[in-house]
Amino acid sequence: MLGEPRSLLDALPALPSGVLIGVLLAGFVVALLRFPTLVKLIAGFVVLGVLAVLIGWSGSYLTPPDNTFARVSPGAGFWLLVFAFALMVADALTRLRFKPWVRLTILLVVAIAIGALLWSGAWNDLSMLKEYATRAPAFWAEARTHLGLAFGSVAIATIVGVPVGILCYKVKPLRAAVLNVLNIVQTIPSIALFGLLICAAGPGGGQYSGSVGDRDFRHWRGAGHGGAVCLFATAHCVEHCGGAAKRVACRG
């Protein structure tokens, strides 16, 4: 069901909407005019912080009392603002060339701030959190599947790719053949490769219904995604491992 769009002035009470407009105007001025990079970084974080707090306030403001069915979702304007100011923050961090420990500290502070917003319940009236509250077991099941696919595929790629990379460095004819095959794999769009591997992992494209069929499809999909991640990771692992062995040999 399509939602009803609301303007900024309708989505918040008068005072917070005025504060948000003022903060956004100041952020646009800092972004568009010549200011020190550190000022741009601080302005970007301030705008993102205000957006994060007020989007939760907007959800509580727009949700009717005692209504468990209404859903309030951030609109396209919100996501465009988040993208624009996150890009400004990323550019400022790149230009400032902070030391690694400073970057890690900034990342930790951002993670703590997001965790505090989630823990405080500021976003509980947004559609994303309401859906999570009603489907938490399914969410964590999919999260475990995702982590298993990601780390398992990378582990397999490392086990296979490191020996193959060293072997390709030692055997030049093998190097050309293996790298050509892996380069072809990397040129295939990932979505297309997922589909091909899902079909390859299943028993000939039969259709199933009910819980058994759904479970089988999840297994096919997991095998396809895991195989695609393995292939992409193996290609990079072989390439970089062979290059590292070459550099080590040159220094020796």
PyRosetta script that sets phi, psi and omega in degrees:
from pyrosetta import init, pose_from_sequence

init()
pose = pose_from_sequence("MLGEPRSLLDALPALPSGVLIGVLLAGFVVALLRFPTLVKLIAGFVVLGVLAVLIGWSGSYLTPPDNTFARVSPGAGFWLLVFAFALMVADALTRLRFKPWVRLTILLVVAIAIGALLWSGAWNDLSMLKEYATRAPAFWAEARTHLGLAFGSVAIATIVGVPVGILCYKVKPLRAAVLNVLNIVQTIPSIALFGLLICAAGPGGGQYSGSVGDRDFRHWRGAGHGGAVCLFATAHCVEHCGGAAKRVACRG")
pose.set_psi(1, 130.9)
pose.set_omega(1, 179.1)
pose.set_phi(2, -73.3)
pose.set_psi(2, 139.0)
pose.set_omega(2, 179.4)
pose.set_phi(3, -85.4)
pose.set_psi(3, 172.8)
pose.set_omega(3, 178.3)
pose.set_phi(4, -99.7)
pose.set_psi(4, 115.8)
pose.set_omega(4, -178.4)
pose.set_phi(5, -67.7)
pose.set_psi(5, 144.9)
pose.set_omega(5, 177.3)
pose.set_phi(6, -125.4)
pose.set_psi(6, 143.3)
pose.set_omega(6, 177.1)
pose.set_phi(7, -77.6)
pose.set_psi(7, 170.2)
pose.set_omega(7, -179.7)
pose.set_phi(8, -61.4)
pose.set_psi(8, -39.1)
pose.set_omega(8, -178.5)
pose.set_phi(9, -69.5)
pose.set_psi(9, -25.9)
pose.set_omega(9, 179.2)
pose.set_phi(10, -87.7)
pose.set_psi(10, -22.1)
pose.set_omega(10, -172.9)
pose.set_phi(11, -84.3)
pose.set_psi(11, -12.2)
pose.set_omega(11, -177.7)
pose.set_phi(12, -140.9)
pose.set_psi(12, 158.3)
pose.set_omega(12, 170.9)
pose.set_phi(13, -61.4)
pose.set_psi(13, 169.0)
pose.set_omega(13, -172.6)
pose.set_phi(14, -60.9)
pose.set_psi(14, -46.6)
pose.set_omega(14, -175.5)
pose.set_phi(15, -64.7)
pose.set_psi(15, -54.0)
pose.set_omega(15, 179.5)
pose.set_phi(16, -64.4)
pose.set_psi(16, -32.6)
pose.set_omega(16, 177.2)
pose.set_phi(17, -66.8)
pose.set_psi(17, -37.8)
pose.set_omega(17, 175.6)
pose.set_phi(18, -65.1)
pose.set_psi(18, -40.9)
pose.set_omega(18, 176.6)
pose.set_phi(19, -61.9)
pose.set_psi(19, -43.8)
pose.set_omega(19, -179.7)
pose.set_phi(20, -63.3)
pose.set_psi(20, -42.4)
pose.set_omega(20, 179.1)
pose.set_phi(21, -62.4)
pose.set_psi(21, -42.9)
pose.set_omega(21, 178.5)
pose.set_phi(22, -63.3)
pose.set_psi(22, -43.7)
pose.set_omega(22, 179.2)
pose.set_phi(23, -63.8)
pose.set_psi(23, -41.2)
pose.set_omega(23, 179.3)
pose.set_phi(24, -65.4)
pose.set_psi(24, -41.9)
pose.set_omega(24, 178.5)
pose.set_phi(25, -62.2)
pose.set_psi(25, -43.6)
pose.set_omega(25, 177.4)
pose.set_phi(26, -63.0)
pose.set_psi(26, -40.2)
pose.set_omega(26, 178.1)
pose.set_phi(27, -63.7)
pose.set_psi(27, -40.7)
pose.set_omega(27, 178.0)
pose.set_phi(28, -63.8)
pose.set_psi(28, -39.9)
pose.set_omega(28, 179.0)
pose.set_phi(29, -62.8)
pose.set_psi(29, -45.3)
pose.set_omega(29, 179.1)
pose.set_phi(30, -64.5)
pose.set_psi(30, -37.6)
pose.set_omega(30, -177.4)
pose.set_phi(31, -70.9)
pose.set_psi(31, -36.4)
pose.set_omega(31, -171.9)
pose.set_phi(32, -91.0)
pose.set_psi(32, -26.1)
pose.set_omega(32, -177.8)
pose.set_phi(33, -100.6)
pose.set_psi(33, 171.3)
pose.set_omega(33, -179.0)
pose.set_phi(34, -79.2)
pose.set_psi(34, 111.3)
pose.set_omega(34, 175.1)
pose.set_phi(35, -133.8)
pose.set_psi(35, 157.0)
pose.set_omega(35, 175.3)
pose.set_phi(36, -57.3)
pose.set_psi(36, 148.6)
pose.set_omega(36, -176.6)
pose.set_phi(37, -60.0)
pose.set_psi(37, -36.4)
pose.set_omega(37, 179.4)
pose.set_phi(38, -64.1)
pose.set_psi(38, -37.0)
pose.set_omega(38, 177.1)
pose.set_phi(39, -64.6)
pose.set_psi(39, -40.8)
pose.set_omega(39, 177.6)
pose.set_phi(40, -62.3)
pose.set_psi(40, -40.2)
pose.set_omega(40, 179.5)
pose.set_phi(41, -63.1)
pose.set_psi(41, -47.7)
pose.set_omega(41, -178.9)
pose.set_phi(42, -64.2)
pose.set_psi(42, -43.4)
pose.set_omega(42, 179.6)
pose.set_phi(43, -61.7)
pose.set_psi(43, -41.1)
pose.set_omega(43, 178.7)
pose.set_phi(44, -61.9)
pose.set_psi(44, -44.3)
pose.set_omega(44, 179.4)
pose.set_phi(45, -66.3)
pose.set_psi(45, -38.2)
pose.set_omega(45, 179.5)
pose.set_phi(46, -63.6)
pose.set_psi(46, -46.6)
pose.set_omega(46, -179.7)
pose.set_phi(47, -62.4)
pose.set_psi(47, -44.1)
pose.set_omega(47, 179.5)
pose.set_phi(48, -63.4)
pose.set_psi(48, -39.2)
pose.set_omega(48, 178.3)
pose.set_phi(49, -65.0)
pose.set_psi(49, -42.9)
pose.set_omega(49, 178.5)
pose.set_phi(50, -64.4)
pose.set_psi(50, -41.9)
pose.set_omega(50, 177.4)
pose.set_phi(51, -61.1)
pose.set_psi(51, -42.4)
pose.set_omega(51, -178.1)
pose.set_phi(52, -64.3)
pose.set_psi(52, -39.1)
pose.set_omega(52, -178.9)
pose.set_phi(53, -73.8)
pose.set_psi(53, -44.9)
pose.set_omega(53, -173.8)
pose.set_phi(54, -75.8)
pose.set_psi(54, -22.9)
pose.set_omega(54, 176.4)
pose.set_phi(55, -67.4)
pose.set_psi(55, -34.1)
pose.set_omega(55, 174.7)
pose.set_phi(56, -69.3)
pose.set_psi(56, -39.0)
pose.set_omega(56, 176.4)
pose.set_phi(57, -62.2)
pose.set_psi(57, -40.1)
pose.set_omega(57, 179.1)
pose.set_phi(58, -61.7)
pose.set_psi(58, -40.7)
pose.set_omega(58, 178.0)
pose.set_phi(59, -60.9)
pose.set_psi(59, -42.8)
pose.set_omega(59, 179.0)
pose.set_phi(60, -69.1)
pose.set_psi(60, -35.1)
pose.set_omega(60, -177.4)
pose.set_phi(61, -70.6)
pose.set_psi(61, -37.5)
pose.set_omega(61, -175.8)
pose.set_phi(62, -86.7)
pose.set_psi(62, -19.9)
pose.set_omega(62, -178.1)
pose.set_phi(63, -76.7)
pose.set_psi(63, 122.6)
pose.set_omega(63, 178.4)
pose.set_phi(64, -62.8)
pose.set_psi(64, 147.6)
pose.set_omega(64, 179.4)
pose.set_phi(65, -61.0)
pose.set_psi(65, 139.5)
pose.set_omega(65, 176.7)
pose.set_phi(66, 58.7)
pose.set_psi(66, 27.2)
pose.set_omega(66, 177.6)
pose.set_phi(67, -107.6)
pose.set_psi(67, 111.3)
pose.set_omega(67, -178.1)
pose.set_phi(68, -92.4)
pose.set_psi(68, -4.0)
pose.set_omega(68, -176.3)
pose.set_phi(69, -101.4)
pose.set_psi(69, -24.8)
pose.set_omega(69, -177.9)
pose.set_phi(70, -66.7)
pose.set_psi(70, 142.4)
pose.set_omega(70, 179.5)
pose.set_phi(71, -128.4)
pose.set_psi(71, 132.3)
pose.set_omega(71, 177.3)
pose.set_phi(72, -116.8)
pose.set_psi(72, 119.8)
pose.set_omega(72, -178.1)
pose.set_phi(73, -118.6)
pose.set_psi(73, 145.2)
pose.set_omega(73, 174.1)
pose.set_phi(74, -62.8)
pose.set_psi(74, 138.1)
pose.set_omega(74, -179.0)
pose.set_phi(75, -85.7)
pose.set_psi(75, -179.4)
pose.set_omega(75, -178.6)
pose.set_phi(76, -63.4)
pose.set_psi(76, -35.0)
pose.set_omega(76, 179.5)
pose.set_phi(77, -61.1)
pose.set_psi(77, -40.8)
pose.set_omega(77, 178.4)
pose.set_phi(78, -61.8)
pose.set_psi(78, -46.9)
pose.set_omega(78, -177.7)
pose.set_phi(79, -67.1)
pose.set_psi(79, -34.5)
pose.set_omega(79, 176.7)
pose.set_phi(80, -65.6)
pose.set_psi(80, -40.7)
pose.set_omega(80, 177.4)
pose.set_phi(81, -64.7)
pose.set_psi(81, -43.4)
pose.set_omega(81, 178.3)
pose.set_phi(82, -61.3)
pose.set_psi(82, -43.6)
pose.set_omega(82, 179.8)
pose.set_phi(83, -63.3)
pose.set_psi(83, -44.3)
pose.set_omega(83, -176.6)
pose.set_phi(84, -63.9)
pose.set_psi(84, -47.4)
pose.set_omega(84, -177.0)
pose.set_phi(85, -77.8)
pose.set_psi(85, -28.4)
pose.set_omega(85, 172.1)
pose.set_phi(86, -65.3)
pose.set_psi(86, -37.4)
pose.set_omega(86, 176.1)
pose.set_phi(87, -65.1)
pose.set_psi(87, -38.9)
pose.set_omega(87, 176.6)
pose.set_phi(88, -64.1)
pose.set_psi(88, -40.7)
pose.set_omega(88, 177.5)
pose.set_phi(89, -64.0)
pose.set_psi(89, -44.7)
pose.set_omega(89, -179.9)
pose.set_phi(90, -62.9)
pose.set_psi(90, -41.1)
pose.set_omega(90, 178.4)
pose.set_phi(91, -64.5)
pose.set_psi(91, -41.7)
pose.set_omega(91, 179.0)
pose.set_phi(92, -64.8)
pose.set_psi(92, -41.1)
pose.set_omega(92, 178.1)
pose.set_phi(93, -62.5)
pose.set_psi(93, -38.4)
pose.set_omega(93, 178.8)
pose.set_phi(94, -66.3)
pose.set_psi(94, -41.7)
pose.set_omega(94, -178.1)
pose.set_phi(95, -71.6)
pose.set_psi(95, -33.5)
pose.set_omega(95, -177.8)
pose.set_phi(96, -73.5)
pose.set_psi(96, -22.4)
pose.set_omega(96, 177.5)
pose.set_phi(97, 53.5)
pose.set_psi(97, 52.4)
pose.set_omega(97, 177.2)
pose.set_phi(98, -64.9)
pose.set_psi(98, 157.1)
pose.set_omega(98, 173.9)
pose.set_phi(99, -69.9)
pose.set_psi(99, 157.5)
pose.set_omega(99, -176.8)
pose.set_phi(100, -55.2)
pose.set_psi(100, -39.7)
pose.set_omega(100, -177.2)
pose.set_phi(101, -68.0)
pose.set_psi(101, -30.1)
pose.set_omega(101, 176.7)
pose.set_phi(102, -68.5)
pose.set_psi(102, -42.8)
pose.set_omega(102, 178.8)
pose.set_phi(103, -63.6)
pose.set_psi(103, -40.5)
pose.set_omega(103, 177.9)
pose.set_phi(104, -64.8)
pose.set_psi(104, -37.3)
pose.set_omega(104, 178.0)
pose.set_phi(105, -64.7)
pose.set_psi(105, -42.2)
pose.set_omega(105, 177.8)
pose.set_phi(106, -62.7)
pose.set_psi(106, -43.6)
pose.set_omega(106, 178.3)
pose.set_phi(107, -61.3)
pose.set_psi(107, -40.6)
pose.set_omega(107, 179.3)
pose.set_phi(108, -65.5)
pose.set_psi(108, -41.3)
pose.set_omega(108, 179.6)
pose.set_phi(109, -63.7)
pose.set_psi(109, -42.1)
pose.set_omega(109, 178.6)
pose.set_phi(110, -63.4)
pose.set_psi(110, -43.5)
pose.set_omega(110, 179.2)
pose.set_phi(111, -63.0)
pose.set_psi(111, -40.1)
pose.set_omega(111, 178.6)
pose.set_phi(112, -65.3)
pose.set_psi(112, -39.5)
pose.set_omega(112, 179.6)
pose.set_phi(113, -64.4)
pose.set_psi(113, -43.4)
pose.set_omega(113, 178.1)
pose.set_phi(114, -65.0)
pose.set_psi(114, -42.6)
pose.set_omega(114, 177.5)
pose.set_phi(115, -61.8)
pose.set_psi(115, -37.5)
pose.set_omega(115, 178.8)
pose.set_phi(116, -66.3)
pose.set_psi(116, -39.2)
pose.set_omega(116, 177.7)
pose.set_phi(117, -64.3)
pose.set_psi(117, -41.5)
pose.set_omega(117, 178.4)
pose.set_phi(118, -66.8)
pose.set_psi(118, -43.1)
pose.set_omega(118, -177.4)
pose.set_phi(119, -67.5)
pose.set_psi(119, -34.5)
pose.set_omega(119, -177.3)
pose.set_phi(120, -74.2)
pose.set_psi(120, -15.6)
pose.set_omega(120, -178.0)
pose.set_phi(121, 83.0)
pose.set_psi(121, 14.2)
pose.set_omega(121, -177.8)
pose.set_phi(122, -64.6)
pose.set_psi(122, -27.0)
pose.set_omega(122, -178.4)
pose.set_phi(123, -103.7)
pose.set_psi(123, 11.4)
pose.set_omega(123, -172.7)
pose.set_phi(124, -64.9)
pose.set_psi(124, -24.1)
pose.set_omega(124, -178.9)
pose.set_phi(125, -91.3)
pose.set_psi(125, 2.8)
pose.set_omega(125, 174.9)
pose.set_phi(126, -81.9)
pose.set_psi(126, 152.3)
pose.set_omega(126, -174.3)
pose.set_phi(127, -60.7)
pose.set_psi(127, -36.6)
pose.set_omega(127, -178.1)
pose.set_phi(128, -60.6)
pose.set_psi(128, -45.0)
pose.set_omega(128, -178.6)
pose.set_phi(129, -73.2)
pose.set_psi(129, -33.4)
pose.set_omega(129, 177.1)
pose.set_phi(130, -66.4)
pose.set_psi(130, -41.8)
pose.set_omega(130, 177.3)
pose.set_phi(131, -64.5)
pose.set_psi(131, -39.3)
pose.set_omega(131, 177.6)
pose.set_phi(132, -62.9)
pose.set_psi(132, -40.6)
pose.set_omega(132, -178.4)
pose.set_phi(133, -61.8)
pose.set_psi(133, -34.4)
pose.set_omega(133, -178.5)
pose.set_phi(134, -87.2)
pose.set_psi(134, -19.1)
pose.set_omega(134, -176.2)
pose.set_phi(135, -129.7)
pose.set_psi(135, 35.7)
pose.set_omega(135, -177.4)
pose.set_phi(136, -60.2)
pose.set_psi(136, -44.0)
pose.set_omega(136, 179.6)
pose.set_phi(137, -59.8)
pose.set_psi(137, -42.5)
pose.set_omega(137, 178.7)
pose.set_phi(138, -65.2)
pose.set_psi(138, -37.7)
pose.set_omega(138, 178.6)
pose.set_phi(139, -60.9)
pose.set_psi(139, -48.7)
pose.set_omega(139, -177.4)
pose.set_phi(140, -69.9)
pose.set_psi(140, -30.8)
pose.set_omega(140, 175.2)
pose.set_phi(141, -63.6)
pose.set_psi(141, -45.1)
pose.set_omega(141, 177.8)
pose.set_phi(142, -67.2)
pose.set_psi(142, -35.0)
pose.set_omega(142, 178.2)
pose.set_phi(143, -64.1)
pose.set_psi(143, -42.7)
pose.set_omega(143, 177.6)
pose.set_phi(144, -63.3)
pose.set_psi(144, -40.0)
pose.set_omega(144, 177.4)
pose.set_phi(145, -62.4)
pose.set_psi(145, -43.3)
pose.set_omega(145, -179.7)
pose.set_phi(146, -62.5)
pose.set_psi(146, -47.1)
pose.set_omega(146, -179.6)
pose.set_phi(147, -64.4)
pose.set_psi(147, -39.9)
pose.set_omega(147, 177.8)
pose.set_phi(148, -62.1)
pose.set_psi(148, -43.0)
pose.set_omega(148, 178.1)
pose.set_phi(149, -64.2)
pose.set_psi(149, -44.7)
pose.set_omega(149, -175.8)
pose.set_phi(150, -65.1)
pose.set_psi(150, -56.5)
pose.set_omega(150, -175.8)
pose.set_phi(151, -71.3)
pose.set_psi(151, -37.1)
pose.set_omega(151, 178.4)
pose.set_phi(152, -64.4)
pose.set_psi(152, -42.3)
pose.set_omega(152, -179.7)
pose.set_phi(153, -65.5)
pose.set_psi(153, -42.1)
pose.set_omega(153, 179.3)
pose.set_phi(154, -66.4)
pose.set_psi(154, -37.7)
pose.set_omega(154, 177.9)
pose.set_phi(155, -63.8)
pose.set_psi(155, -44.7)
pose.set_omega(155, 178.3)
pose.set_phi(156, -63.2)
pose.set_psi(156, -42.0)
pose.set_omega(156, 179.2)
pose.set_phi(157, -62.5)
pose.set_psi(157, -36.8)
pose.set_omega(157, 178.6)
pose.set_phi(158, -68.5)
pose.set_psi(158, -43.7)
pose.set_omega(158, -179.7)
pose.set_phi(159, -62.1)
pose.set_psi(159, -38.5)
pose.set_omega(159, -179.3)
pose.set_phi(160, -83.5)
pose.set_psi(160, -41.5)
pose.set_omega(160, -170.4)
pose.set_phi(161, -72.8)
pose.set_psi(161, -36.0)
pose.set_omega(161, -178.1)
pose.set_phi(162, -65.2)
pose.set_psi(162, -50.8)
pose.set_omega(162, 177.3)
pose.set_phi(163, -62.3)
pose.set_psi(163, -39.7)
pose.set_omega(163, -179.8)
pose.set_phi(164, -65.7)
pose.set_psi(164, -39.0)
pose.set_omega(164, 177.6)
pose.set_phi(165, -63.0)
pose.set_psi(165, -43.1)
pose.set_omega(165, 177.8)
pose.set_phi(166, -66.2)
pose.set_psi(166, -40.6)
pose.set_omega(166, 178.6)
pose.set_phi(167, -64.5)
pose.set_psi(167, -39.7)
pose.set_omega(167, 178.1)
pose.set_phi(168, -64.5)
pose.set_psi(168, -33.4)
pose.set_omega(168, 177.3)
pose.set_phi(169, -67.9)
pose.set_psi(169, -37.1)
pose.set_omega(169, -177.3)
pose.set_phi(170, -80.7)
pose.set_psi(170, -30.9)
pose.set_omega(170, -177.3)
pose.set_phi(171, -114.8)
pose.set_psi(171, 100.9)
pose.set_omega(171, -173.9)
pose.set_phi(172, -63.7)
pose.set_psi(172, -42.4)
pose.set_omega(172, 178.1)
pose.set_phi(173, -60.2)
pose.set_psi(173, -38.1)
pose.set_omega(173, 178.2)
pose.set_phi(174, -66.8)
pose.set_psi(174, -35.4)
pose.set_omega(174, -179.3)
pose.set_phi(175, -58.2)
pose.set_psi(175, -48.0)
pose.set_omega(175, -178.0)
pose.set_phi(176, -62.7)
pose.set_psi(176, -43.9)
pose.set_omega(176, -177.7)
pose.set_phi(177, -66.1)
pose.set_psi(177, -46.4)
pose.set_omega(177, -177.6)
pose.set_phi(178, -66.1)
pose.set_psi(178, -45.3)
pose.set_omega(178, -178.5)
pose.set_phi(179, -66.1)
pose.set_psi(179, -35.2)
pose.set_omega(179, 177.1)
pose.set_phi(180, -63.9)
pose.set_psi(180, -42.8)
pose.set_omega(180, 178.6)
pose.set_phi(181, -64.2)
pose.set_psi(181, -44.2)
pose.set_omega(181, -178.9)
pose.set_phi(182, -68.0)
pose.set_psi(182, -34.8)
pose.set_omega(182, 176.4)
pose.set_phi(183, -64.6)
pose.set_psi(183, -37.8)
pose.set_omega(183, 176.5)
pose.set_phi(184, -63.4)
pose.set_psi(184, -41.1)
pose.set_omega(184, 178.7)
pose.set_phi(185, -60.9)
pose.set_psi(185, -40.6)
pose.set_omega(185, -177.7)
pose.set_phi(186, -70.0)
pose.set_psi(186, -23.4)
pose.set_omega(186, 179.8)
pose.set_phi(187, -79.5)
pose.set_psi(187, -15.1)
pose.set_omega(187, 178.3)
pose.set_phi(188, -75.3)
pose.set_psi(188, 128.6)
pose.set_omega(188, 176.7)
pose.set_phi(189, -55.6)
pose.set_psi(189, 139.7)
pose.set_omega(189, -173.9)
pose.set_phi(190, -60.9)
pose.set_psi(190, -39.1)
pose.set_omega(190, -179.1)
pose.set_phi(191, -64.1)
pose.set_psi(191, -41.8)
pose.set_omega(191, 178.5)
pose.set_phi(192, -64.6)
pose.set_psi(192, -39.3)
pose.set_omega(192, 179.2)
pose.set_phi(193, -66.3)
pose.set_psi(193, -38.1)
pose.set_omega(193, 176.3)
pose.set_phi(194, -57.9)
pose.set_psi(194, -47.2)
pose.set_omega(194, -178.9)
pose.set_phi(195, -62.5)
pose.set_psi(195, -42.6)
pose.set_omega(195, 179.9)
pose.set_phi(196, -63.5)
pose.set_psi(196, -41.5)
pose.set_omega(196, -177.8)
pose.set_phi(197, -74.8)
pose.set_psi(197, -30.5)
pose.set_omega(197, 174.3)
pose.set_phi(198, -62.6)
pose.set_psi(198, -43.7)
pose.set_omega(198, 177.6)
pose.set_phi(199, -63.8)
pose.set_psi(199, -40.8)
pose.set_omega(199, -178.8)
pose.set_phi(200, -67.4)
pose.set_psi(200, -30.8)
pose.set_omega(200, -178.3)
pose.set_phi(201, -80.0)
pose.set_psi(201, -17.5)
pose.set_omega(201, -177.8)
pose.set_phi(202, -94.0)
pose.set_psi(202, 165.1)
pose.set_omega(202, -176.1)
pose.set_phi(203, -84.5)
pose.set_psi(203, 61.9)
pose.set_omega(203, 170.1)
pose.set_phi(204, 83.5)
pose.set_psi(204, 20.9)
pose.set_omega(204, 171.1)
pose.set_phi(205, 77.8)
pose.set_psi(205, 20.7)
pose.set_omega(205, 176.4)
pose.set_phi(206, -67.4)
pose.set_psi(206, 155.1)
pose.set_omega(206, 179.8)
pose.set_phi(207, -104.6)
pose.set_psi(207, 140.2)
pose.set_omega(207, -177.7)
pose.set_phi(208, -127.5)
pose.set_psi(208, 158.4)
pose.set_omega(208, 176.1)
pose.set_phi(209, -134.7)
pose.set_psi(209, 160.6)
pose.set_omega(209, 177.9)
pose.set_phi(210, 85.0)
pose.set_psi(210, -173.6)
pose.set_omega(210, -174.4)
pose.set_phi(211, -65.8)
pose.set_psi(211, -36.0)
pose.set_omega(211, -178.9)
pose.set_phi(212, -64.9)
pose.set_psi(212, -44.5)
pose.set_omega(212, 179.3)
pose.set_phi(213, -63.2)
pose.set_psi(213, -41.6)
pose.set_omega(213, 178.6)
pose.set_phi(214, -61.8)
pose.set_psi(214, -40.4)
pose.set_omega(214, -179.7)
pose.set_phi(215, -67.6)
pose.set_psi(215, -40.9)
pose.set_omega(215, 177.9)
pose.set_phi(216, -62.7)
pose.set_psi(216, -40.7)
pose.set_omega(216, 179.5)
pose.set_phi(217, -63.8)
pose.set_psi(217, -38.9)
pose.set_omega(217, 177.6)
pose.set_phi(218, -62.7)
pose.set_psi(218, -36.7)
pose.set_omega(218, 177.3)
pose.set_phi(219, -65.8)
pose.set_psi(219, -43.5)
pose.set_omega(219, 178.2)
pose.set_phi(220, -61.0)
pose.set_psi(220, -46.6)
pose.set_omega(220, -178.3)
pose.set_phi(221, -62.2)
pose.set_psi(221, -41.7)
pose.set_omega(221, 178.5)
pose.set_phi(222, -63.1)
pose.set_psi(222, -41.6)
pose.set_omega(222, 178.3)
pose.set_phi(223, -64.2)
pose.set_psi(223, -41.5)
pose.set_omega(223, 179.0)
pose.set_phi(224, -64.0)
pose.set_psi(224, -47.4)
pose.set_omega(224, 179.6)
pose.set_phi(225, -64.4)
pose.set_psi(225, -44.8)
pose.set_omega(225, 178.9)
pose.set_phi(226, -61.9)
pose.set_psi(226, -41.5)
pose.set_omega(226, 178.2)
pose.set_phi(227, -64.5)
pose.set_psi(227, -40.4)
pose.set_omega(227, 179.0)
pose.set_phi(228, -65.1)
pose.set_psi(228, -44.9)
pose.set_omega(228, 178.5)
pose.set_phi(229, -62.3)
pose.set_psi(229, -40.1)
pose.set_omega(229, 178.0)
pose.set_phi(230, -60.3)
pose.set_psi(230, -45.8)
pose.set_omega(230, -178.6)
pose.set_phi(231, -63.4)
pose.set_psi(231, -47.1)
pose.set_omega(231, 179.8)
pose.set_phi(232, -63.7)
pose.set_psi(232, -44.4)
pose.set_omega(232, -179.2)
pose.set_phi(233, -67.4)
pose.set_psi(233, -37.8)
pose.set_omega(233, 178.8)
pose.set_phi(234, -64.2)
pose.set_psi(234, -39.9)
pose.set_omega(234, 179.2)
pose.set_phi(235, -59.6)
pose.set_psi(235, -47.1)
pose.set_omega(235, 179.5)
pose.set_phi(236, -66.8)
pose.set_psi(236, -40.1)
pose.set_omega(236, -178.3)
pose.set_phi(237, -63.1)
pose.set_psi(237, -45.6)
pose.set_omega(237, 179.3)
pose.set_phi(238, -62.9)
pose.set_psi(238, -45.2)
pose.set_omega(238, -177.3)
pose.set_phi(239, -63.1)
pose.set_psi(239, -48.1)
pose.set_omega(239, -176.6)
pose.set_phi(240, -73.5)
pose.set_psi(240, -34.7)
pose.set_omega(240, 178.6)
pose.set_phi(241, -65.8)
pose.set_psi(241, -42.4)
pose.set_omega(241, 176.6)
pose.set_phi(242, -63.9)
pose.set_psi(242, -40.0)
pose.set_omega(242, 177.3)
pose.set_phi(243, -65.4)
pose.set_psi(243, -39.8)
pose.set_omega(243, 178.6)
pose.set_phi(244, -65.5)
pose.set_psi(244, -40.1)
pose.set_omega(244, 177.8)
pose.set_phi(245, -64.1)
pose.set_psi(245, -35.9)
pose.set_omega(245, 178.0)
pose.set_phi(246, -66.4)
pose.set_psi(246, -42.8)
pose.set_omega(246, 179.5)
pose.set_phi(247, -66.2)
pose.set_psi(247, -39.2)
pose.set_omega(247, 177.6)
pose.set_phi(248, -63.1)
pose.set_psi(248, -41.8)
pose.set_omega(248, 179.2)
pose.set_phi(249, -64.7)
pose.set_psi(249, -38.4)
pose.set_omega(249, 179.3)
pose.set_phi(250, -65.7)
pose.set_psi(250, -40.8)
pose.set_omega(250, 179.5)
pose.set_phi(251, -69.1)
pose.set_psi(251, -33.5)
pose.set_omega(251, 178.8)
pose.set_phi(252, -69.3)
pose.dump_pdb("model.pdb")
